[in-house]
Every structure is written in C-alpha cells, then in structure tokens.
Amino acid sequence: MAYAVFLKRTAKRELEQLPRRIHDKIVDHLLSLRDHPHPAGADKLHGREGYRIGIGDYLVLYVISNRERTVEIVSVAHRKEVYR
C-alpha cells in the first residue's frame, strides 16, 4: 500500500522557487517516496525527527508516519541553506 506524500507550506514555497529543471527532478524523487519512503541513500537526521535525501546540490528533509502511511516534506533547499 502506498504512502501519501504531503508538502508543508514552506517546502512548497521553496520548491516553487527552484529553476524548472531542478524542480522537475526533485518532484520525480518526491513522487517515488510514495512507494519507497526509505530509498537507498536516505539518512536519518541526528538531533531531530526525520530523514534526508540528496538530489544533486539539494536536500529534501521529510518525516514518515508509518501509522498514517504518510510522508511529509518539511524542507527543500540547497545543501548550504537547508539546516538554517
């Protein structure tokens, strides 16, 4: 059974500000989280709940709820800015 993928308002805004080519590449990865919320290369975050995946120079931070079968995208940002 697939997970539902949701974007926080701030993550949606961050995604919309990216160049089209990068935006589309990241959206493809986000959609793949529906079937594989723990893809190869996903790392558990230290010091807070959630996971991160790297897509080129960008990181996506997200939280998985196995009980509700959801993936919530918390942030989409350049590696230099993601933890600020």
C-alpha positions as CSV (number, residue, x, y, z in Angstrom):
1,M,0.0,0.0,0.0
2,A,1.4,3.4,-1.0
3,Y,2.1,6.3,1.3
4,A,0.6,9.7,0.8
5,V,3.1,12.5,0.2
6,F,2.3,16.0,1.6
7,L,4.4,19.2,1.4
8,K,4.4,21.7,4.3
9,R,3.6,25.2,3.1
10,T,7.2,26.3,3.5
11,A,8.5,23.3,1.5
12,K,6.0,24.0,-1.3
13,R,7.2,27.6,-1.5
14,E,10.9,26.5,-1.5
15,L,10.1,24.0,-4.3
16,E,8.3,26.6,-6.4
17,Q,11.2,29.0,-6.3
18,L,13.6,26.5,-7.9
19,P,14.6,26.5,-11.6
20,R,12.2,24.3,-13.7
21,R,14.8,21.6,-14.4
22,I,15.7,21.1,-10.8
23,H,12.1,21.4,-9.7
24,D,11.0,18.6,-12.0
25,K,13.9,16.3,-10.9
26,I,13.0,16.8,-7.2
27,V,9.3,16.3,-7.8
28,D,10.1,12.9,-9.5
29,H,12.0,11.9,-6.4
30,L,9.2,13.1,-4.1
31,L,6.7,11.0,-6.0
32,S,8.9,7.9,-5.7
33,L,8.6,8.3,-1.9
34,R,5.0,7.1,-2.2
35,D,6.2,3.6,-2.9
36,H,9.7,3.7,-1.2
37,P,9.8,6.1,1.8
38,H,13.2,4.7,2.7
39,P,15.1,4.9,-0.6
40,A,18.8,4.0,-0.9
41,G,20.8,7.0,0.2
42,A,18.2,8.3,2.7
43,D,19.8,9.2,6.0
44,K,18.2,9.5,9.4
45,L,18.5,13.0,10.8
46,H,20.5,13.5,14.0
47,G,19.0,15.7,16.7
48,R,15.5,15.8,15.2
49,E,12.9,13.5,13.8
50,G,13.0,12.7,10.1
51,Y,15.1,11.7,7.1
52,R,17.0,13.5,4.3
53,I,17.8,12.6,0.7
54,G,20.2,14.4,-1.5
55,I,19.2,15.3,-5.0
56,G,22.1,17.0,-6.8
57,D,23.0,20.1,-4.8
58,Y,19.7,20.0,-2.9
59,L,18.5,18.2,0.2
60,V,14.9,17.2,1.0
61,L,14.0,16.8,4.6
62,Y,11.0,14.7,5.4
63,V,9.1,12.8,8.2
64,I,7.5,9.4,7.8
65,S,4.4,8.3,9.7
66,N,4.1,4.6,9.3
67,R,0.9,4.6,11.3
68,E,-0.9,7.0,9.0
69,R,1.2,5.9,5.9
70,T,2.2,9.5,5.1
71,V,5.4,11.2,4.1
72,E,5.5,14.9,5.0
73,I,8.1,17.0,3.1
74,V,9.5,19.5,5.6
75,S,12.1,21.4,3.5
76,V,13.6,21.5,0.0
77,A,16.7,23.6,-0.1
78,H,20.3,23.9,-1.3
79,R,22.8,22.0,0.8
80,K,24.3,25.3,2.1
81,E,20.9,26.5,3.4
82,V,18.8,23.5,4.4
83,Y,19.6,23.5,8.1
84,R,19.3,27.2,8.7
